[in-house]
Amino acid sequence: MGNTKLIIDVTNSSDRPCVLPTTPPTLAGVRPDGEHVPLVSKGAETYFGTPPPFDGPLEVGGMAVVWVGSLWPDACPPANETATWSSMLLGLPDGSTTPFMTPFDTKCGIDVSNFSTPR
C-alpha cells in the first residue's frame, strides 16, 4: 500500500497578472471519446501535506503548482482494476480549462490542493 502525488505546474501565459482562488481548482478526466468526467476531490490536504499557499497575483510568466494525491490502486478493492486517465483537464480561475497528459490513477479517490508556491 502506498500513496502517489502528481504535481501540476501552471504558468501564467497571459499578458497580465492573474489572481488565483483560495479554493482548489477542478479536475476532470478525459475519456478516449473526448467526454469530460469531473473528478471530485475529497479535500485540499494530500497525504504529502499541503504545499505553501500562493500569496498575491501570479505574474506574467510566473508559475504556481497544484498537488493531486491518491492511494496506489491496489489499496482499494477490487485490486485488479484501475481508473487511469491518460489525459486530464485542470480548471483555471477564469473558468477555462487546460489539458495535460500525465497518466494518473484515481480509482481510490483524489485530494487536490489549492494553487500553491512551487517548492
Secondary structure, DSSP 8 states (H G I E B T S, - for coil): --EEEEEEEEE--SSS-B---SS---EEEE-TTS-EEEE-BS-S-BTTB---B--S-B-TT-EEEEEEEEE-GGGSSSTT---EESSEEEE-TTS-EEEE---EE-TT-BEE--SB---
